[in-house]
Amino acid sequence: MSRLSSHPRLLRWLRPASLLAALALVSAPAFAQHEIDSEAERGPISLHMNENAFGYSQMAQMAIMQKLQGGNRYARQEAVDLQNALAAREDVPANYIIQTDGSGPVLLMTAMAFAAPDKNVVTVTPGYKQLTDAFAQQGGEIKTVPLNDTYAIDLPAMKDAIDENTAVVYICNPNNPTGTMAKPVELTQFILGAPKDVLIFVDEAYLDLAPGGVEKNSMVKLVKQRKNLIVSRTFSKAWGLAGLRVGYGIAQPETLEKLKPYYMGGPSILSTVAATAALQDKDFYNYSIESYNHVREMMKQRFDAMGLEYAEPNGSFIFVHTGVPIEELQPRMAEEQILIGRPFPPMMDWARISISTEEDMEVFFEVFERVMKDYGKVAA
Ligand SMILES: Cc1ncc(COP(=O)(O)O)c(C=O)c1O
């Protein structure tokens, strides 16, 4: 049967309303955001990628379903709607925003636009390396600054590290993998006091989850004052859209122009409508943040009870000093179906544990306490 002759029959079957109704039936269980399947039932528990285990907005899921049949089109008005919604949220003009597939591309475009063999990027160690590694791949140099004694970004040392060849300063706030925060007043002073020709990049992937959230801590408010400043945000963490891939950069249009030659396209039409709908779903956003706060406190208490040190967590993970080389602990936990964070040199006997549901964390602690006893790191 030819495609054309089958077409009318398909159409009879797949009238939009009946398709949506069928989809709603099939997808109903996935809609229960409070009843996420335990990762344990589906395979290993994922505590290694800082994904949101609390699900994502039902309004976003509905928006995807309603747009499903529009997948043959590029995102046009949908992209404009998201752009306007983001501009309103960030309180900047719409041309200050660049939409990307997750925030990673903003980091990569920045590396490609600003790296050169005689240039350096200043960053902390341990830190998130997507931008800095790409900068080095373009022939640039990475200048790393150790964290301070609270495992937070040492802003005075970062300032001292800037030299005449510095093209970019990369700051991840809260820092990945430590989760520690720079104080907003100090970070503001640092940014405004940095040499005007140096690009400051502030990665706020986890900021929604920090006490005071983006309202109290975001550096977006400086973007109108400072041309050489890019702030990146993502829907992958607090909003739970990691698999849908939506992120964005915020900067003055002249700065965004420098990134555009390296642009590889924005989010899909389905991801775009999901993000726009998610922005309206304050209930899910608050639920997500409260869930993180709740489980983070529970985890801190458990680590305290074990006598383990951890860096003050403000994101979707906790960096804990296990005293066991991570290259041993990671496979040992994986044998027990628990995936934990990768090594973050030079803190090689620390482990980054993503915050997941309370049920997942119960399983984690049962295994982790046993393993730590085996290593003689906590009392048997
Ligand atoms: C600090 C930081 N920035 C950026 C990203 C990129 O994530 P995405 O592309 O999903 O926004 C991640 C991912 O985990 C991250 O930890």
The ligand as an SDF file (V2000), in Angstrom:
LIG
                    3D

 16 16  0  0  0  0  0  0  0  0999 V2000
   27.9820   23.6660   36.2830 C   0  0  0  0  0  0  0  0  0  0  0  0
   27.3280   23.1340   35.0540 C   0  0  0  0  0  0  0  0  0  0  0  0
   27.1740   23.9470   34.0080 N   0  0  0  0  0  0  0  0  0  0  0  0
   26.5970   23.5220   32.8870 C   0  0  0  0  0  0  0  0  0  0  0  0
   26.1460   22.2230   32.7680 C   0  0  0  0  0  0  0  0  0  0  0  0
   25.5460   21.8200   31.4580 C   0  0  0  0  0  0  0  0  0  0  0  0
   24.2940   21.2540   31.6190 O   0  0  0  0  0  0  0  0  0  0  0  0
   23.1450   21.4460   30.5500 P   0  0  0  0  0  0  0  0  0  0  0  0
   23.7800   21.4860   29.1890 O   0  0  0  0  0  0  0  0  0  0  0  0
   22.2500   20.2930   30.7430 O   0  0  0  0  0  0  0  0  0  0  0  0
   22.4880   22.7710   30.8730 O   0  0  0  0  0  0  0  0  0  0  0  0
   26.2910   21.3430   33.8360 C   0  0  0  0  0  0  0  0  0  0  0  0
   25.8350   19.9430   33.7430 C   0  0  0  0  0  0  0  0  0  0  0  0
   25.7830   19.1770   34.6540 O   0  0  0  0  0  0  0  0  0  0  0  0
   26.9120   21.8120   35.0200 C   0  0  0  0  0  0  0  0  0  0  0  0
   27.0930   21.0210   36.0740 O   0  0  0  0  0  0  0  0  0  0  0  0
  1  2  1  0
  2  3  1  0
  2 15  2  0
  3  4  2  0
  4  5  1  0
  5  6  1  0
  5 12  2  0
  6  7  1  0
  7  8  1  0
  8  9  2  0
  8 10  1  0
  8 11  1  0
 12 13  1  0
 12 15  1  0
 13 14  2  0
 15 16  1  0
M  END
$$$$
